[in-house]
């Protein structure tokens, strides 16, 4: 297979990486051997096919991961794919905690990437749950009536960010907890930020 051209933005990202640098480099080399275009999106190395996102490299405190944008469509012979949260519909991760793990699984990692490429080439799409299927909690609707600007700000958020808030607020069993969560994130919504945005 042809080795893909490296993107200078990814080089810069790797130079600045304080954690998972060796793991990121290993994952990058595996992906570059799969004929994808190296891009840089959402502040992370992202690999595309004809402009469509296939896989992204990212790191967290306890692990680094490959995020497959249509991971829900991949076959799961090895049981490695992880759904980050119940709210994530299409994407799936394969997580790593050290470089040896990546080296040991290189052939398997490549098989997942090549399958993700095949899924994209076939034009397959993940059946996403309709946005309307997410029910806004009563407490949030009350808050919208109290503060119309909050409703406007909420509706301006991306559907994914709206779903994350609805899911998080709805998870609380007691009305008091739901109200407390809404109060805590009220300003963040007004600032146009998602649940996990800093």
C-alpha positions in Angstrom: 0.0 0.0 0.0 1.1 3.6 -0.7 2.1 5.6 2.3 0.0 8.7 2.7 1.5 12.2 2.9 1.9 13.7 6.4 0.0 16.8 7.4 2.2 19.5 9.0 -0.6 20.4 11.5 -0.4 16.8 12.8 3.4 17.1 13.1 2.8 20.2 15.2 0.2 18.4 17.3 2.6 15.5 18.0 5.5 17.9 18.9 3.2 19.6 21.5 1.7 16.4 22.9 2.5 16.0 26.6 0.8 12.6 27.0 0.4 9.6 24.7 3.0 11.0 22.2 4.5 7.6 21.4 1.1 6.0 21.1 -0.2 8.8 18.8 2.9 8.3 16.5 2.3 4.5 16.4 -1.4 4.9 15.6 -0.6 7.6 13.0 1.9 5.3 11.2 -0.7 2.4 11.1 -3.4 4.7 9.7 -1.0 6.3 7.1 -0.4 2.9 5.7 -4.2 2.6 4.9 -4.2 5.2 2.1 -6.4 7.7 4.0 -5.9 11.5 3.8 -4.3 13.0 6.9 -6.2 16.0 8.1 -6.5 18.0 11.3 -10.0 18.6 12.7 -11.4 19.4 16.2 -7.8 19.9 17.3 -6.9 16.2 16.5 -5.4 14.1 13.7 -8.4 13.0 11.5 -8.2 10.7 8.6 -10.6 11.0 5.7 -11.6 9.3 2.4 -12.8 11.7 -0.3 -13.5 14.3 2.4 -15.5 11.9 4.6 -14.2 11.3 8.2 -13.1 7.8 8.8 -11.1 7.7 12.0 -9.7 10.2 14.5 -6.8 9.9 17.0 -7.5 11.4 20.5 -6.2 11.1 24.0 -7.8 11.2 27.4 -6.4 11.1 31.0 -6.5 7.3 31.3 -6.3 6.2 27.6 -5.7 7.2 24.0 -8.1 6.0 21.3 -9.0 5.6 17.7 -12.5 7.0 17.1 -14.3 5.5 14.2 -16.9 7.9 12.9 -19.2 5.1 11.7 -18.0 2.6 14.2 -21.6 1.4 14.9 -21.6 -0.2 11.4 -18.3 -2.1 11.9 -18.4 -5.9 12.6 -17.1 -6.7 16.1 -15.1 -9.9 15.9 -12.7 -8.9 18.6 -14.9 -7.0 21.0 -12.7 -3.9 21.0 -15.2 -1.2 20.0 -16.5 1.0 22.8 -19.5 3.3 22.8 -18.2 6.4 24.7 -21.6 7.2 26.3 -25.2 6.0 25.8 -25.8 9.2 23.9 -23.2 8.5 21.2 -25.1 7.0 18.2 -22.6 6.4 15.4 -19.0 6.7 16.7 -17.1 3.9 18.5 -13.6 3.9 20.0 -10.8 1.4 20.4 -8.8 2.4 23.5 -5.2 1.9 24.4 -3.2 2.4 27.5 0.3 1.8 26.2 2.4 1.4 23.0 2.9 -2.3 23.4 -0.8 -2.8 23.2 -0.9 -1.0 19.9 2.1 -3.0 18.5 0.4 -6.3 19.6 -2.9 -5.3 17.9 -1.5 -3.6 14.8 -3.0 -6.2 12.3 -6.4 -6.0 14.0 -6.3 -2.2 14.1 -5.6 -2.2 10.4 -8.5 -4.6 9.8 -10.9 -2.2 11.6 -9.6 0.8 9.6 -9.9 -1.1 6.3 -13.4 -2.1 7.2 -14.3 1.5 8.1 -13.0 2.5 4.6 -15.2 -0.2 3.0 -18.2 1.0 4.9 -17.6 4.5 3.6 -17.0 3.4 0.0 -20.3 1.4 0.2 -22.1 4.6 1.2 -23.5 3.0 4.4 -25.1 5.3 6.9 -25.9 4.9 10.6 -29.6 5.1 11.3 -29.7 7.9 13.8 -32.4 8.3 16.4 -34.6 11.2 15.4 -33.8 14.4 17.3 -37.5 14.8 18.1 -37.4 11.4 19.9 -35.5 13.1 22.7 -38.0 14.4 25.2 -37.1 17.7 27.0 -37.5 17.4 30.7 -40.4 19.4 32.3 -37.8 21.3 34.5 -35.9 22.5 31.4 -39.1 23.6 29.7 -40.0 25.6 32.9 -36.6 27.2 32.8 -37.1 28.1 29.1 -40.3 29.9 30.1 -38.5 31.8 32.9 -35.6 32.7 30.7 -36.5 32.9 27.0 -32.9 33.7 26.1 -32.0 30.2 27.5 -34.4 28.6 25.1 -33.0 30.6 22.2 -29.4 29.7 23.2 -30.3 26.0 23.6 -32.0 25.8 20.1 -28.9 27.4 18.6 -26.7 24.5 19.8 -25.9 21.6 17.5 -28.4 18.7 17.7 -25.6 16.6 19.3 -25.0 19.2 22.1 -28.8 19.5 22.7 -29.1 15.7 23.0 -26.2 15.5 25.4 -27.9 18.1 27.7 -31.3 16.4 27.4 -29.8 13.0 28.2 -27.8 14.3 31.1 -30.7 16.3 32.7 -33.1 13.4 32.1 -30.8 10.8 33.7 -31.5 12.3 37.2 -34.3 10.4 38.9 -35.5 13.3 41.1 -36.9 16.6 39.9 -34.6 18.4 42.5 -31.5 16.9 40.9 -32.7 17.7 37.4 -33.3 21.3 38.5 -29.8 21.5 40.1 -28.2 20.1 36.9 -30.0 22.7 34.7 -29.0 25.5 37.1 -25.4 24.4 37.0 -25.2 24.3 33.2 -27.5 27.3 32.5 -24.6 29.7 31.9 -22.8 27.2 29.7 -25.9 26.9 27.5 -26.2 30.7 27.3 -22.5 30.9 26.3 -23.3 28.5 23.4 -21.2 25.7 24.8 -22.0 22.0 25.0 -22.0 19.8 28.1 -18.3 18.8 27.8 -17.0 22.1 26.3 -14.6 24.0 28.4 
